[in-house]
């Protein structure tokens, strides 16, 4: 319930009860004038003829008045069958009625007032929540004041995306500027890309730059089990936006609402279809002078219904992808403004090291480093805090108790991780092998090798083959050193990664020499046996090449593994020296 309504209702209840209490006090004062007398005295008064009126009933008291007094008197009721007749013989005016006491009056009035107050509060509650039930949506994320919204200066690493939406801000601010050229404002924009890349932040920045209200809802808010509920919420949302004049409506996770509709009558979803139709209708009803733009965000653009993506609805699709090196550096500088960094931190180096990190992950990296520095009560965040935070995010926290690890297991892990490092340094010299360790993590890994490739727009056939070999090198090193019967389950994740690359190598990129592009999109064929045979042959070929590579460089493999057994972890410079020497 709304807090204001609760306070008002409680205040009204207090006022009512105060009035009742005050009235009862007055009544009690008056009732206090009632004088109790014995029944024998009552009979004496009656015999004297000074009793003017008496009230009798089945109650235990008789109320009466005297001719020479304004007070009221009461006495015990003998409940005699001839009582009325006897009183009439004394010339007393007798009336029959209910006996009324102070306590009875108080209980009755208090009960009625309490019931009335409860009904009033319940009515207010129902009135307030009628539109908050199944048929309405609460715009809790609406920013009434645009001062709390972001600006483009608060968005780093998405320069191309900012350029793509800059004209929308100008459209909202100055619609007349474009109307004279016959241009209409885009009714909708879809932001798509991986999670954590800043799609919501970009939408807030548009509203902040345009200085208009920002309505933020989620696609799941419109998905309900009752048919018609989602459509009603869509209409309420757009009606609320129109009341504000110019506004930005942001629908996060639009794929929950706008998935492709089924073409069959038996596989459809009436509620979702009606909600989507309501959204399409509302967007089509926009005028170019309304100054309202709808921004949607999704991680899965391929699942959105085509009717939403056509011109006139979501006119523009803007990709907000993972930042490149310069973008990561800008994001790191933005999040480092309010953090005390020591002089030994090189953000350029951190930006190069954090390939495939999203903006949210970079913010989390600096936050974790700040937490480590705070735990140690340091004056500033240093490079070791950044390094520890990085490896914690990549591989998990180090396992503290390692007393139960057998020496044989340490040797297997050392050669496994050394296999990855040696293959990476030989086949991909442009990559950075920043760390190799055999310290187990809390995520279950016995160790890890951090192999960082440079930023690339695409990969060549040779580079994909190198990735496959590097992933298989851990298993190959185990077999070469300890024999086939001693291979372990530690290579499961490596084999999964290699398998995915090989599958794409064959049927997505068409890089197999013998078959050419025959297997492009072969996954859609449905269990083609020839695809499986080719996949098995390629995996076997790459694994044999990996074992040959490590066998030819066994001295490097042994040197790196022995150094790991001695030191537990090796950094980039140490790895470089061992491999080169």
KEZA-244618 format. One record per residue (C-alpha): residue number from 1; residue in three letters; x, y, z. Coordinates in nm, 2 decimals, m for minus. Layout:
REM KEZA-244618
R  resi  resn      px      py      pz
R   NUM   ala       X       Y       Z
...
END
This chain:
REM KEZA-244618
R  resi  resn      px      py      pz
R     1   unk    0.00    0.00    0.00
R     2   unk    0.11    0.35   m0.07
R     3   unk    0.28    0.50    0.25
R     4   unk    0.09    0.83    0.21
R     5   unk   m0.25    0.65    0.21
R     6   unk   m0.15    0.45    0.52
R     7   unk   m0.06    0.77    0.71
R     8   unk   m0.37    0.95    0.61
R     9   unk   m0.59    0.65    0.71
R    10   unk   m0.42    0.61    1.04
R    11   unk   m0.46    0.98    1.11
R    12   unk   m0.83    0.97    1.03
R    13   unk   m0.87    0.66    1.26
R    14   unk   m0.70    0.85    1.54
R    15   unk   m0.92    1.15    1.50
R    16   unk   m1.24    0.93    1.50
R    17   unk   m1.13    0.74    1.81
R    18   unk   m1.04    1.07    1.98
R    19   unk   m1.38    1.21    1.92
R    20   unk   m1.54    0.89    2.04
R    21   unk   m1.33    0.88    2.35
R    22   unk   m1.41    1.25    2.43
R    23   unk   m1.78    1.19    2.38
R    24   unk   m1.78    0.89    2.60
R    25   unk   m1.60    1.09    2.88
R    26   unk   m1.87    1.35    2.86
R    27   unk   m2.13    1.07    2.87
R    28   unk   m1.96    0.91    3.17
R    29   unk   m1.97    1.24    3.35
R    30   unk   m2.34    1.26    3.30
R    31   unk   m2.38    0.90    3.40
R    32   unk   m2.19    0.96    3.71
R    33   unk   m2.49    1.15    3.85
R    34   unk   m2.69    0.83    3.87
R    35   unk   m2.74    0.74    4.24
R    36   unk   m2.77    0.39    4.36
R    37   unk   m3.02    0.32    4.64
R    38   unk   m3.15    0.01    4.82
R    39   unk   m3.47   m0.15    4.71
R    40   unk   m3.62   m0.08    5.05
R    41   unk   m3.54    0.29    5.01
R    42   unk   m3.71    0.28    4.66
R    43   unk   m4.02    0.13    4.82
R    44   unk   m4.01    0.41    5.08
R    45   unk   m3.99    0.67    4.81
R    46   unk   m4.28    0.51    4.62
R    47   unk   m4.49    0.49    4.94
R    48   unk   m4.42    0.86    5.00
R    49   unk   m4.53    0.93    4.64
R    50   unk   m4.22    1.11    4.53
R    51   unk   m4.12    0.86    4.25
R    52   unk   m4.23    1.02    3.93
R    53   unk   m4.11    0.77    3.67
R    54   unk   m3.96    0.42    3.66
R    55   unk   m3.81    0.21    3.38
R    56   unk   m3.83   m0.16    3.42
R    57   unk   m3.70   m0.45    3.21
R    58   unk   m3.54   m0.79    3.23
R    59   unk   m3.21   m0.62    3.33
R    60   unk   m3.09   m0.64    3.69
R    61   unk   m3.15   m0.27    3.76
R    62   unk   m3.45   m0.04    3.77
R    63   unk   m3.40    0.33    3.68
R    64   unk   m3.63    0.59    3.83
R    65   unk   m3.65    0.97    3.90
R    66   unk   m3.79    1.17    4.19
R    67   unk   m4.02    1.46    4.17
R    68   unk   m3.80    1.68    4.38
R    69   unk   m3.46    1.60    4.21
R    70   unk   m3.30    1.62    3.86
R    71   unk   m3.08    1.32    3.94
R    72   unk   m3.13    0.97    3.81
R    73   unk   m3.15    0.68    4.05
R    74   unk   m3.12    0.31    4.02
R    75   unk   m3.20    0.01    4.24
R    76   unk   m3.21   m0.36    4.22
R    77   unk   m3.48   m0.53    4.01
R    78   unk   m3.66   m0.81    4.20
R    79   unk   m3.81   m0.93    3.87
R    80   unk   m4.14   m0.99    4.03
R    81   unk   m4.44   m1.07    3.80
R    82   unk   m4.65   m0.81    3.99
R    83   unk   m4.38   m0.54    4.00
R    84   unk   m4.54   m0.32    3.73
R    85   unk   m4.89   m0.35    3.89
R    86   unk   m4.75   m0.26    4.24
R    87   unk   m4.57    0.05    4.10
R    88   unk   m4.88    0.16    3.91
R    89   unk   m5.08    0.14    4.24
R    90   unk   m4.83    0.39    4.38
R    91   unk   m4.92    0.63    4.10
R    92   unk   m4.58    0.59    3.93
R    93   unk   m4.54    0.63    3.56
R    94   unk   m4.39    0.30    3.45
R    95   unk   m4.22    0.24    3.11
R    96   unk   m4.06   m0.07    2.98
R    97   unk   m3.72   m0.06    2.80
R    98   unk   m3.36   m0.18    2.79
R    99   unk   m3.13   m0.09    3.06
R   100   unk   m2.84    0.12    2.93
R   101   unk   m2.51    0.13    3.12
R   102   unk   m2.19    0.33    3.05
R   103   unk   m1.99    0.02    2.97
R   104   unk   m2.25   m0.10    2.71
R   105   unk   m2.25    0.24    2.54
R   106   unk   m1.87    0.25    2.53
R   107   unk   m1.84   m0.10    2.38
R   108   unk   m2.11   m0.04    2.12
R   109   unk   m1.98    0.30    2.00
R   110   unk   m1.61    0.19    2.00
R   111   unk   m1.70   m0.13    1.80
R   112   unk   m1.89    0.07    1.54
R   113   unk   m1.61    0.32    1.50
R   114   unk   m1.35    0.05    1.47
R   115   unk   m1.55   m0.13    1.20
R   116   unk   m1.61    0.20    1.01
R   117   unk   m1.23    0.28    1.02
R   118   unk   m1.14   m0.07    0.90
R   119   unk   m1.39   m0.04    0.61
R   120   unk   m1.24    0.30    0.52
R   121   unk   m0.88    0.17    0.52
R   122   unk   m0.98   m0.14    0.33
R   123   unk   m1.16    0.07    0.07
R   124   unk   m0.86    0.30    0.02
R   125   unk   m0.63    0.00   m0.01
R   126   unk   m0.85   m0.16   m0.28
R   127   unk   m0.89    0.17   m0.46
R   128   unk   m0.51    0.22   m0.47
R   129   unk   m0.43   m0.14   m0.57
R   130   unk   m0.70   m0.19   m0.83
R   131   unk   m0.46   m0.07   m1.09
R   132   unk   m0.16   m0.24   m0.93
R   133   unk   m0.31   m0.59   m0.96
R   134   unk   m0.30   m0.81   m1.25
R   135   unk   m0.42   m0.55   m1.50
R   136   unk   m0.16   m0.27   m1.44
R   137   unk    0.21   m0.21   m1.41
R   138   unk    0.39    0.02   m1.17
R   139   unk    0.65    0.24   m1.32
R   140   unk    0.89    0.22   m1.03
R   141   unk    1.20    0.30   m1.25
R   142   unk    1.06    0.62   m1.39
R   143   unk    1.30    0.91   m1.34
R   144   unk    1.08    1.21   m1.27
R   145   unk    1.40    1.43   m1.24
R   146   unk    1.64    1.40   m1.53
R   147   unk    1.92    1.52   m1.31
R   148   unk    1.98    1.16   m1.18
R   149   unk    2.01    1.03   m1.54
R   150   unk    2.34    0.96   m1.71
R   151   unk    2.50    1.17   m1.99
R   152   unk    2.71    1.07   m2.28
R   153   unk    3.01    1.17   m2.08
R   154   unk    2.93    0.89   m1.84
R   155   unk    2.93    0.63   m2.12
R   156   unk    3.28    0.51   m2.23
R   157   unk    3.39    0.25   m2.48
R   158   unk    3.09    0.28   m2.71
R   159   unk    3.18    0.58   m2.94
R   160   unk    3.02    0.43   m3.25
R   161   unk    2.69    0.36   m3.06
R   162   unk    2.69    0.72   m2.93
R   163   unk    2.73    0.85   m3.28
R   164   unk    2.44    0.63   m3.40
R   165   unk    2.20    0.78   m3.14
R   166   unk    2.32    1.14   m3.13
R   167   unk    2.07    1.24   m3.39
R   168   unk    1.78    1.09   m3.18
R   169   unk    1.87    1.33   m2.90
R   170   unk    1.86    1.62   m3.14
R   171   unk    1.53    1.49   m3.28
R   172   unk    1.37    1.49   m2.93
R   173   unk    1.51    1.84   m2.85
R   174   unk    1.44    2.01   m3.19
R   175   unk    1.17    1.82   m3.39
R   176   unk    1.10    2.13   m3.60
R   177   unk    1.45    2.13   m3.73
R   178   unk    1.39    1.79   m3.90
R   179   unk    1.02    1.84   m3.99
R   180   unk    1.10    2.10   m4.25
R   181   unk    1.30    1.84   m4.44
R   182   unk    1.02    1.59   m4.41
R   183   unk    1.22    1.37   m4.18
R   184   unk    1.05    1.18   m3.91
R   185   unk    1.20    1.08   m3.58
R   186   unk    1.28    0.70   m3.54
R   187   unk    1.00    0.55   m3.34
R   188   unk    1.21    0.28   m3.19
R   189   unk    1.58    0.18   m3.14
R   190   unk    1.70   m0.17   m3.05
R   191   unk    2.03   m0.20   m2.86
R   192   unk    2.17   m0.55   m2.90
R   193   unk    2.49   m0.71   m2.78
R   194   unk    2.64   m0.93   m2.51
R   195   unk    2.54   m0.88   m2.15
R   196   unk    2.71   m0.60   m1.95
R   197   unk    2.81   m0.38   m2.24
R   198   unk    2.60   m0.08   m2.13
R   199   unk    2.27   m0.10   m2.32
R   200   unk    2.07    0.03   m2.03
R   201   unk    2.33    0.30   m1.95
R   202   unk    2.31    0.42   m2.31
R   203   unk    1.93    0.45   m2.30
R   204   unk    1.96    0.65   m1.98
R   205   unk    2.22    0.88   m2.14
R   206   unk    1.98    0.95   m2.43
R   207   unk    1.71    1.06   m2.19
R   208   unk    1.96    1.26   m1.98
R   209   unk    2.10    1.44   m2.29
R   210   unk    1.75    1.52   m2.42
R   211   unk    1.64    1.62   m2.07
R   212   unk    1.32    1.42   m2.09
R   213   unk    1.15    1.17   m1.85
R   214   unk    1.28    0.81   m1.86
R   215   unk    1.04    0.52   m1.83
R   216   unk    1.22    0.19   m1.77
R   217   unk    1.04   m0.15   m1.76
R   218   unk    1.13   m0.51   m1.84
R   219   unk    0.98   m0.73   m2.11
R   220   unk    0.89   m0.98   m1.84
R   221   unk    0.66   m0.72   m1.67
R   222   unk    0.42   m0.77   m1.96
R   223   unk    0.42   m1.15   m1.97
R   224   unk    0.13   m1.28   m1.75
R   225   unk   m0.08   m1.59   m1.75
R   226   unk   m0.41   m1.40   m1.79
R   227   unk   m0.50   m1.30   m2.15
R   228   unk   m0.52   m0.93   m2.20
R   229   unk   m0.31   m0.83   m1.90
R   230   unk    0.01   m0.76   m2.10
R   231   unk   m0.18   m0.56   m2.36
R   232   unk   m0.34   m0.35   m2.09
R   233   unk    0.00   m0.28   m1.94
R   234   unk    0.14   m0.17   m2.27
R   235   unk   m0.14    0.08   m2.32
R   236   unk   m0.09    0.21   m1.96
R   237   unk    0.28    0.26   m2.02
R   238   unk    0.24    0.45   m2.34
R   239   unk   m0.05    0.66   m2.20
R   240   unk    0.17    0.76   m1.91
R   241   unk    0.45    0.85   m2.14
R   242   unk    0.22    1.07   m2.35
R   243   unk    0.11    1.26   m2.04
R   244   unk    0.48    1.36   m1.99
R   245   unk    0.50    1.49   m2.35
R   246   unk    0.84    1.41   m2.48
R   247   unk    0.99    1.10   m2.31
R   248   unk    1.21    0.79   m2.35
R   249   unk    1.05    0.45   m2.30
R   250   unk    1.31    0.18   m2.23
R   251   unk    1.20   m0.19   m2.25
R   252   unk    1.48   m0.42   m2.13
R   253   unk    1.49   m0.78   m2.24
R   254   unk    1.25   m0.72   m2.52
R   255   unk    1.29   m1.08   m2.64
R   256   unk    1.07   m1.19   m2.35
R   257   unk    0.79   m0.98   m2.50
R   258   unk    0.86   m0.97   m2.87
R   259   unk    0.97   m1.32   m2.97
R   260   unk    0.88   m1.44   m3.31
R   261   unk    0.52   m1.55   m3.33
R   262   unk    0.43   m1.90   m3.43
R   263   unk    0.27   m1.96   m3.77
R   264   unk    0.06   m2.25   m3.65
R   265   unk   m0.26   m2.21   m3.46
R   266   unk   m0.18   m2.48   m3.20
R   267   unk    0.17   m2.35   m3.10
R   268   unk    0.08   m1.99   m3.04
R   269   unk    0.06   m1.80   m2.71
R   270   unk   m0.26   m1.59   m2.71
R   271   unk   m0.14   m1.36   m2.42
R   272   unk    0.21   m1.29   m2.57
R   273   unk    0.06   m1.24   m2.92
R   274   unk   m0.19   m0.99   m2.78
R   275   unk    0.08   m0.81   m2.59
R   276   unk    0.30   m0.79   m2.90
R   277   unk    0.01   m0.67   m3.11
R   278   unk   m0.06   m0.40   m2.86
R   279   unk    0.30   m0.28   m2.87
R   280   unk    0.30   m0.28   m3.25
R   281   unk   m0.03   m0.07   m3.25
R   282   unk    0.10    0.18   m3.00
R   283   unk    0.43    0.23   m3.19
R   284   unk    0.24    0.27   m3.51
R   285   unk    0.02    0.54   m3.35
R   286   unk    0.31    0.77   m3.28
R   287   unk    0.32    1.11   m3.45
R   288   unk    0.66    1.25   m3.56
R   289   unk    0.59    1.55   m3.33
R   290   unk    0.52    1.34   m3.02
R   291   unk    0.88    1.34   m2.91
R   292   unk    0.86    0.99   m2.77
R   293   unk    1.11    0.73   m2.86
R   294   unk    1.10    0.36   m2.76
R   295   unk    1.44    0.20   m2.69
R   296   unk    1.46   m0.18   m2.65
R   297   unk    1.75   m0.39   m2.53
R   298   unk    1.82   m0.76   m2.60
R   299   unk    2.10   m1.01   m2.61
R   300   unk    1.93   m1.22   m2.88
R   301   unk    1.83   m1.00   m3.17
R   302   unk    1.77   m1.31   m3.39
R   303   unk    1.46   m1.41   m3.18
R   304   unk    1.28   m1.08   m3.22
R   305   unk    0.96   m1.08   m3.43
R   306   unk    1.02   m0.93   m3.78
R   307   unk    0.71   m0.71   m3.74
R   308   unk    0.89   m0.53   m3.46
R   309   unk    1.20   m0.47   m3.66
R   310   unk    1.04   m0.33   m3.97
R   311   unk    1.07    0.04   m4.06
R   312   unk    0.82    0.25   m3.86
R   313   unk    0.86    0.04   m3.55
R   314   unk    1.21   m0.03   m3.44
R   315   unk    1.37    0.16   m3.72
R   316   unk    1.72    0.13   m3.61
R   317   unk    1.93   m0.16   m3.47
R   318   unk    2.25   m0.04   m3.29
R   319   unk    2.50   m0.30   m3.18
R   320   unk    2.67   m0.23   m2.84
R   321   unk    2.94   m0.49   m2.84
R   322   unk    3.24   m0.57   m2.63
R   323   unk    3.49   m0.28   m2.62
R   324   unk    3.82   m0.29   m2.79
R   325   unk    4.15   m0.20   m2.62
R   326   unk    4.09    0.18   m2.64
R   327   unk    3.73    0.13   m2.53
R   328   unk    3.84   m0.07   m2.23
R   329   unk    4.10    0.19   m2.14
R   330   unk    3.83    0.46   m2.15
R   331   unk    3.60    0.25   m1.93
R   332   unk    3.88    0.18   m1.68
R   333   unk    3.96    0.55   m1.66
R   334   unk    3.59    0.63   m1.60
R   335   unk    3.55    0.39   m1.32
R   336   unk    3.89    0.48   m1.16
R   337   unk    3.79    0.84   m1.11
R   338   unk    3.66    0.78   m0.76
R   339   unk    3.93    0.52   m0.66
R   340   unk    4.27    0.59   m0.51
R   341   unk    4.51    0.42   m0.75
R   342   unk    4.88    0.39   m0.68
R   343   unk    5.14    0.50   m0.94
R   344   unk    5.25    0.14   m1.01
R   345   unk    4.91    0.07   m1.19
R   346   unk    4.93    0.09   m1.57
R   347   unk    4.57    0.11   m1.70
R   348   unk    4.70    0.06   m2.05
R   349   unk    4.84   m0.28   m1.96
R   350   unk    4.52   m0.37   m1.78
R   351   unk    4.32   m0.28   m2.09
R   352   unk    4.53   m0.50   m2.31
R   353   unk    4.51   m0.79   m2.06
R   354   unk    4.13   m0.77   m2.02
R   355   unk    4.03   m0.88   m2.37
R   356   unk    3.67   m1.00   m2.40
R   357   unk    3.58   m0.81   m2.08
R   358   unk    3.25   m0.61   m2.09
R   359   unk    3.21   m0.27   m1.93
R   360   unk    3.04   m0.44   m1.63
R   361   unk    3.32   m0.68   m1.59
R   362   unk    3.58   m0.40   m1.60
R   363   unk    3.39   m0.21   m1.33
R   364   unk    3.38   m0.53   m1.13
R   365   unk    3.75   m0.58   m1.18
R   366   unk    3.83   m0.24   m1.02
R   367   unk    3.57   m0.29   m0.75
R   368   unk    3.72   m0.63   m0.65
R   369   unk    4.07   m0.47   m0.64
R   370   unk    3.93   m0.19   m0.42
R   371   unk    3.78   m0.46   m0.18
R   372   unk    4.12   m0.64   m0.16
R   373   unk    4.30   m0.31   m0.08
R   374   unk    4.04   m0.22    0.19
R   375   unk    4.08   m0.57    0.35
R   376   unk    4.45   m0.50    0.38
R   377   unk    4.40   m0.14    0.50
R   378   unk    4.61    0.00    0.23
R   379   unk    4.63    0.37    0.15
R   380   unk    4.58    0.31   m0.23
R   381   unk    4.49    0.03   m0.47
R   382   unk    4.81   m0.12   m0.61
R   383   unk    4.90   m0.34   m0.91
R   384   unk    4.89   m0.66   m0.70
R   385   unk    4.53   m0.59   m0.60
R   386   unk    4.44   m0.55   m0.97
R   387   unk    4.63   m0.87   m1.06
R   388   unk    4.46   m1.06   m0.78
R   389   unk    4.12   m0.93   m0.88
R   390   unk    4.18   m1.02   m1.25
R   391   unk    4.28   m1.38   m1.18
R   392   unk    4.00   m1.42   m0.93
R   393   unk    3.75   m1.32   m1.20
R   394   unk    3.91   m1.54   m1.47
R   395   unk    3.98   m1.85   m1.27
R   396   unk    3.84   m1.81   m0.92
R   397   unk    4.00   m1.75   m0.58
R   398   unk    4.30   m1.96   m0.48
R   399   unk    4.24   m2.25   m0.26
R   400   unk    4.40   m2.19    0.08
R   401   unk    4.43   m2.54    0.21
R   402   unk    4.64   m2.74   m0.03
R   403   unk    4.77   m3.00    0.22
R   404   unk    4.56   m3.28    0.07
R   405   unk    4.70   m3.25   m0.28
R   406   unk    4.93   m3.54   m0.38
R   407   unk    5.27   m3.47   m0.53
R   408   unk    5.17   m3.69   m0.83
R   409   unk    4.87   m3.47   m0.89
R   410   unk    5.08   m3.16   m0.88
R   411   unk    5.32   m3.31   m1.14
R   412   unk    5.02   m3.39   m1.37
R   413   unk    4.88   m3.04   m1.33
R   414   unk    5.23   m2.89   m1.39
R   415   unk    5.28   m3.07   m1.72
R   416   unk    4.92   m3.01   m1.83
R   417   unk    4.94   m2.64   m1.79
R   418   unk    5.29   m2.63   m1.93
R   419   unk    5.16   m2.80   m2.24
R   420   unk    4.91   m2.52   m2.30
R   421   unk    5.18   m2.25   m2.24
R   422   unk    5.44   m2.41   m2.47
R   423   unk    5.19   m2.46   m2.75
R   424   unk    5.07   m2.10   m2.72
R   425   unk    5.42   m1.95   m2.72
R   426   unk    5.52   m2.15   m3.03
R   427   unk    5.21   m2.13   m3.24
R   428   unk    5.07   m1.79   m3.13
R   429   unk    5.38   m1.57   m3.05
R   430   unk    5.16   m1.26   m3.08
R   431   unk    4.95   m1.39   m2.78
R   432   unk    5.04   m1.29   m2.42
R   433   unk    5.08   m1.58   m2.18
R   434   unk    5.05   m1.37   m1.87
R   435   unk    5.04   m1.64   m1.60
R   436   unk    5.07   m2.02   m1.55
R   437   unk    4.99   m2.16   m1.21
R   438   unk    4.93   m2.50   m1.05
R   439   unk    4.75   m2.35   m0.75
R   440   unk    4.40   m2.49   m0.75
R   441   unk    4.10   m2.26   m0.74
R   442   unk    3.77   m2.28   m0.55
R   443   unk    3.60   m2.34   m0.88
R   444   unk    3.76   m2.69   m0.90
R   445   unk    4.04   m2.61   m1.14
R   446   unk    4.38   m2.77   m1.06
R   447   unk    4.55   m2.48   m1.22
R   448   unk    4.53   m2.25   m1.52
R   449   unk    4.72   m2.09   m1.81
R   450   unk    4.61   m1.74   m1.91
R   451   unk    4.66   m1.71   m2.29
R   452   unk    4.55   m1.36   m2.41
R   453   unk    4.51   m1.30   m2.78
R   454   unk    4.53   m0.95   m2.93
R   455   unk    4.21   m0.77   m3.05
R   456   unk    4.10   m0.90   m3.39
R   457   unk    3.81   m0.84   m3.62
R   458   unk    3.83   m1.20   m3.75
R   459   unk    4.06   m1.51   m3.73
R   460   unk    4.24   m1.68   m4.01
R   461   unk    4.24   m2.05   m4.07
R   462   unk    4.59   m2.08   m3.93
R   463   unk    4.49   m1.90   m3.61
R   464   unk    4.19   m2.12   m3.56
R   465   unk    4.40   m2.43   m3.60
R   466   unk    4.65   m2.28   m3.34
R   467   unk    4.36   m2.23   m3.09
R   468   unk    4.25   m2.60   m3.14
R   469   unk    4.61   m2.72   m3.08
R   470   unk    4.66   m2.50   m2.77
R   471   unk    4.34   m2.64   m2.62
R   472   unk    4.44   m3.00   m2.68
R   473   unk    4.80   m2.94   m2.56
R   474   unk    4.71   m3.01   m2.19
R   475   unk    4.58   m3.36   m2.27
R   476   unk    4.86   m3.43   m2.51
R   477   unk    5.12   m3.34   m2.25
R   478   unk    4.96   m3.58   m2.00
R   479   unk    4.98   m3.86   m2.25
R   480   unk    5.33   m3.79   m2.36
R   481   unk    5.48   m3.77   m2.00
R   482   unk    5.26   m4.02   m1.81
R   483   unk    5.12   m4.25   m2.08
R   484   unk    4.77   m4.30   m2.21
R   485   unk    4.65   m4.49   m1.90
R   486   unk    4.73   m4.19   m1.68
R   487   unk    4.54   m3.92   m1.87
R   488   unk    4.30   m3.73   m1.64
R   489   unk    3.96   m3.57   m1.63
R   490   unk    4.13   m3.23   m1.60
R   491   unk    4.11   m3.18   m1.98
R   492   unk    3.73   m3.19   m2.00
R   493   unk    3.68   m2.82   m2.04
R   494   unk    3.97   m2.80   m2.29
R   495   unk    3.82   m3.08   m2.51
R   496   unk    3.48   m2.90   m2.50
R   497   unk    3.64   m2.57   m2.63
R   498   unk    3.84   m2.76   m2.90
R   499   unk    3.53   m2.94   m3.01
R   500   unk    3.33   m2.63   m3.06
R   501   unk    3.61   m2.47   m3.26
R   502   unk    3.64   m2.78   m3.48
R   503   unk    3.27   m2.79   m3.54
R   504   unk    3.27   m2.43   m3.65
R   505   unk    3.59   m2.49   m3.85
R   506   unk    3.40   m2.76   m4.05
R   507   unk    3.04   m2.66   m4.09
R   508   unk    3.03   m2.29   m4.02
R   509   unk    3.35   m2.15   m4.18
R   510   unk    3.40   m2.42   m4.45
R   511   unk    3.78   m2.45   m4.39
R   512   unk    3.82   m2.82   m4.46
R   513   unk    4.03   m2.87   m4.77
R   514   unk    3.89   m3.20   m4.89
R   515   unk    3.52   m3.10   m4.87
R   516   unk    3.55   m2.73   m4.91
R   517   unk    3.23   m2.54   m4.83
R   518   unk    3.01   m2.85   m4.86
R   519   unk    2.94   m2.85   m4.49
R   520   unk    2.85   m2.48   m4.44
R   521   unk    2.54   m2.47   m4.21
R   522   unk    2.54   m2.85   m4.20
R   523   unk    2.41   m2.84   m3.85
R   524   unk    2.07   m2.75   m3.99
R   525   unk    2.06   m3.07   m4.20
R   526   unk    2.00   m3.28   m3.89
R   527   unk    2.25   m3.54   m3.79
R   528   unk    2.44   m3.58   m4.12
R   529   unk    2.67   m3.89   m4.07
R   530   unk    2.93   m3.75   m4.30
R   531   unk    2.96   m3.44   m4.08
R   532   unk    3.03   m3.66   m3.78
R   533   unk    3.29   m3.86   m3.97
R   534   unk    3.47   m3.54   m4.08
R   535   unk    3.45   m3.40   m3.73
R   536   unk    3.61   m3.71   m3.59
R   537   unk    3.89   m3.71   m3.85
R   538   unk    3.97   m3.35   m3.79
R   539   unk    3.99   m3.39   m3.41
R   540   unk    4.22   m3.69   m3.46
R   541   unk    4.44   m3.49   m3.70
R   542   unk    4.47   m3.19   m3.46
R   543   unk    4.55   m3.41   m3.16
R   544   unk    4.83   m3.60   m3.35
R   545   unk    4.97   m3.26   m3.46
R   546   unk    4.96   m3.14   m3.09
R   547   unk    5.15   m3.45   m2.96
R   548   unk    5.41   m3.41   m3.24
R   549   unk    5.46   m3.04   m3.15
R   550   unk    5.51   m3.12   m2.78
R   551   unk    5.73   m3.41   m2.84
R   552   unk    5.96   m3.20   m3.06
R   553   unk    5.97   m2.94   m2.78
R   554   unk    5.99   m3.18   m2.48
R   555   unk    6.29   m3.00   m2.32
R   556   unk    6.08   m2.67   m2.30
R   557   unk    5.79   m2.87   m2.16
R   558   unk    6.01   m3.03   m1.89
R   559   unk    6.18   m2.70   m1.80
R   560   unk    5.85   m2.51   m1.76
R   561   unk    5.68   m2.79   m1.56
R   562   unk    5.98   m2.82   m1.33
R   563   unk    5.98   m2.45   m1.27
R   564   unk    5.61   m2.47   m1.19
R   565   unk    5.66   m2.75   m0.94
R   566   unk    5.93   m2.53   m0.77
R   567   unk    5.75   m2.20   m0.77
R   568   unk    5.37   m2.28   m0.81
R   569   unk    5.32   m1.98   m1.04
R   570   unk    5.51   m1.81   m1.32
R   571   unk    5.45   m1.47   m1.47
R   572   unk    5.49   m1.36   m1.83
R   573   unk    5.86   m1.27   m1.80
R   574   unk    5.95   m1.59   m1.63
R   575   unk    5.77   m1.80   m1.89
R   576   unk    5.94   m1.61   m2.17
R   577   unk    6.29   m1.67   m2.02
R   578   unk    6.23   m2.04   m1.97
R   579   unk    6.08   m2.10   m2.32
R   580   unk    6.36   m1.90   m2.49
R   581   unk    6.64   m2.07   m2.30
END
